[in-house]
């Protein structure tokens, strides 16, 4: 093996090393992006929504979906109803729109196999016409491959899951948490004010 490598031109060996370095660099980049995304999701999941955020979520489903924290909380609710695949599919479609055009075909097939085709591992609830249309679009993969399917799942979440979400125990718990946090802030503010008055009185 070593003797065979020794007979190769130096330029070939250099090219092989360059390719190896590029692959390592790309893998490191991918791992870094995944770690950053996971850290952001974990941070969003831990943060307690403010009263203003909670009120915005009650106003419209679009306010929930346009907020990273809103999507995280709503996903937790969907998980409790065993319908998290709807959000996962919607997020996958959003990511697909920003895919490198050279990878449209591969990524489109992955999403179709994962969520759209009949008996897929995470099959979403689509009618036959939308399912067939999406399959046809795979033949010429483009940014709009999943537009109809994504819109249908969005509407399903808005008309069905979102209404239950607003009246869910999860939302009630969040309201209680926000209320407790607000009261704690008021109590701390009152304590600070009292201490300041005492300090002023003592100085006088």
C-alpha positions as CSV (number, residue, x, y, z in Angstrom):
1,X,0.0,0.0,0.0
2,X,2.7,2.5,1.0
3,X,4.8,1.5,-2.0
4,X,1.8,2.2,-4.3
5,X,1.3,5.7,-2.8
6,X,5.0,6.4,-3.2
7,X,4.7,5.9,-6.9
8,X,1.9,8.5,-7.3
9,X,2.9,12.0,-8.5
10,X,3.3,14.6,-5.8
11,X,0.4,16.7,-7.3
12,X,-2.0,13.8,-6.9
13,X,-1.0,13.4,-3.2
14,X,-1.4,17.1,-2.7
15,X,-4.9,17.1,-4.3
16,X,-5.9,14.2,-2.1
17,X,-4.8,16.1,1.0
18,X,-6.6,19.2,-0.1
19,X,-9.8,17.3,-0.6
20,X,-9.5,15.7,2.8
21,X,-9.0,19.1,4.4
22,X,-12.0,20.6,2.6
23,X,-14.2,17.7,3.7
24,X,-13.1,18.1,7.3
25,X,-13.8,21.8,7.1
26,X,-17.3,21.3,5.7
27,X,-18.1,18.7,8.4
28,X,-16.9,21.0,11.1
29,X,-19.1,23.8,9.7
30,X,-22.1,21.5,9.6
31,X,-21.6,20.4,13.2
32,X,-21.1,24.0,14.3
33,X,-24.4,25.0,12.6
34,X,-26.2,22.1,14.2
35,X,-24.9,22.9,17.7
36,X,-25.9,26.6,17.3
37,X,-29.4,25.7,16.1
38,X,-29.8,23.2,19.0
39,X,-28.5,25.7,21.5
40,X,-30.9,28.4,20.2
41,X,-33.9,25.9,20.4
42,X,-32.9,24.9,23.9
43,X,-32.6,28.5,25.0
44,X,-36.0,29.3,23.5
45,X,-37.6,26.4,25.2
46,X,-36.3,27.5,28.6
47,X,-37.3,31.1,28.3
48,X,-40.6,32.1,29.8
49,X,-42.7,34.1,27.4
50,X,-43.5,37.7,28.4
51,X,-47.1,38.8,29.0
52,X,-46.9,40.8,25.7
53,X,-45.8,37.7,23.8
54,X,-48.6,35.6,25.3
55,X,-51.2,38.2,24.3
56,X,-49.8,38.4,20.8
57,X,-50.1,34.6,20.5
58,X,-53.8,34.9,21.5
59,X,-54.4,37.4,18.7
60,X,-53.5,35.2,15.8
61,X,-51.8,32.0,14.8
62,X,-49.5,33.9,12.5
63,X,-48.0,35.6,15.6
64,X,-47.2,32.2,17.1
65,X,-45.6,31.0,13.9
66,X,-43.5,34.2,13.4
67,X,-42.0,33.8,16.8
68,X,-39.2,31.3,17.5
69,X,-40.4,31.0,21.1
70,X,-44.0,30.8,20.0
71,X,-43.2,27.9,17.6
72,X,-41.3,26.2,20.4
73,X,-44.2,26.4,22.9
74,X,-46.7,25.4,20.2
75,X,-44.5,22.4,19.3
76,X,-44.6,21.3,22.9
77,X,-48.4,21.4,22.7
78,X,-48.4,19.4,19.4
79,X,-46.1,16.9,21.0
80,X,-48.6,16.3,23.8
81,X,-51.3,15.6,21.1
82,X,-49.0,13.4,19.1
83,X,-49.1,15.7,16.1
84,X,-45.6,17.2,16.2
85,X,-45.1,16.0,12.6
86,X,-47.2,18.9,11.4
87,X,-44.7,21.5,12.7
88,X,-41.7,19.4,11.7
89,X,-43.1,19.3,8.1
90,X,-43.8,23.1,8.1
91,X,-40.3,23.8,9.3
92,X,-38.8,21.4,6.8
93,X,-40.6,23.2,4.0
94,X,-39.4,26.6,5.2
95,X,-35.8,25.3,5.2
96,X,-36.3,23.7,1.8
97,X,-37.0,27.1,0.3
98,X,-33.5,28.2,1.2
99,X,-31.8,25.0,-0.1
100,X,-29.0,25.3,-2.6
101,X,-30.7,24.8,-6.1
102,X,-28.3,22.0,-6.8
103,X,-29.7,20.0,-3.9
104,X,-33.4,20.7,-4.5
105,X,-34.1,17.2,-5.9
106,X,-32.3,15.3,-3.1
107,X,-33.9,17.4,-0.3
108,X,-37.3,17.3,-1.9
109,X,-37.3,13.5,-2.1
110,X,-36.2,13.3,1.6
111,X,-39.1,15.5,2.7
112,X,-41.5,13.6,0.5
113,X,-40.3,10.3,1.9
114,X,-40.4,11.5,5.5
115,X,-43.7,13.4,5.6
116,X,-45.8,13.2,2.4
117,X,-46.0,9.8,0.9
118,X,-48.6,7.3,2.1
119,X,-47.4,5.5,5.3
120,X,-44.4,7.8,5.6
121,X,-42.6,7.6,9.0
122,X,-44.0,11.0,10.0
123,X,-46.9,11.2,7.5
124,X,-49.0,14.5,7.6
125,X,-52.7,14.7,6.9
126,X,-53.0,15.7,3.3
127,X,-55.8,15.0,0.8
128,X,-55.1,12.7,-2.1
129,X,-55.1,15.5,-4.7
130,X,-52.4,17.5,-2.8
131,X,-50.3,14.4,-2.2
132,X,-50.4,13.5,-5.9
133,X,-49.6,17.1,-7.0
134,X,-46.6,17.2,-4.6
135,X,-45.3,13.9,-6.0
136,X,-45.6,15.2,-9.6
137,X,-43.6,18.3,-8.7
138,X,-40.7,16.2,-7.5
139,X,-40.0,15.4,-11.2
140,X,-38.8,19.0,-11.6
141,X,-37.9,20.1,-8.0
142,X,-38.1,23.8,-7.4
143,X,-38.7,26.1,-4.4
144,X,-42.5,25.8,-4.7
145,X,-42.6,22.0,-4.6
146,X,-44.4,21.9,-1.2
147,X,-46.3,25.2,-1.3
148,X,-49.8,23.6,-1.5
149,X,-49.0,20.9,1.0
150,X,-47.4,23.3,3.5
151,X,-50.3,25.7,3.2
152,X,-52.7,22.8,3.9
153,X,-50.9,21.8,7.0
154,X,-50.6,25.4,8.2
155,X,-54.4,25.8,7.8
156,X,-54.9,22.5,9.7
157,X,-52.8,23.7,12.6
158,X,-54.5,27.1,12.6
159,X,-58.1,25.8,12.4
160,X,-57.7,22.7,14.7
161,X,-54.6,22.6,17.0
162,X,-54.3,26.3,17.6
163,X,-57.8,26.6,19.0
164,X,-57.1,23.9,21.5
165,X,-53.7,25.4,22.2
166,X,-55.3,28.6,23.4
167,X,-57.4,26.7,25.9
168,X,-54.8,24.2,26.9
169,X,-53.3,23.5,30.3
170,X,-50.0,24.5,28.8
171,X,-51.2,28.1,28.1
172,X,-52.9,28.3,31.5
173,X,-49.6,27.2,33.1
174,X,-47.7,29.9,31.1
175,X,-50.2,32.5,32.3
176,X,-49.7,31.4,35.9
177,X,-45.9,31.5,35.4
178,X,-46.1,35.0,33.9
179,X,-48.3,36.1,36.8
180,X,-46.0,34.8,39.4
181,X,-43.0,36.4,37.7
182,X,-44.8,39.7,37.5
183,X,-45.8,39.6,41.2
184,X,-42.2,38.7,42.1
185,X,-40.9,41.7,40.2
186,X,-43.4,44.0,42.0
187,X,-42.5,42.6,45.4
188,X,-38.8,43.1,44.6
189,X,-39.5,46.7,43.4
190,X,-41.4,47.4,46.6
191,X,-38.6,46.0,48.8
192,X,-36.0,48.1,46.9
193,X,-38.2,51.2,47.4
194,X,-38.6,50.5,51.1
195,X,-34.8,50.0,51.5
196,X,-34.1,53.3,49.6
197,X,-36.5,55.2,51.9
198,X,-34.9,53.7,55.0
199,X,-31.4,54.6,53.6
200,X,-32.6,58.2,53.0
201,X,-34.1,58.4,56.5
202,X,-31.0,57.0,58.1
203,X,-28.8,59.5,56.3
204,X,-31.0,62.4,57.4
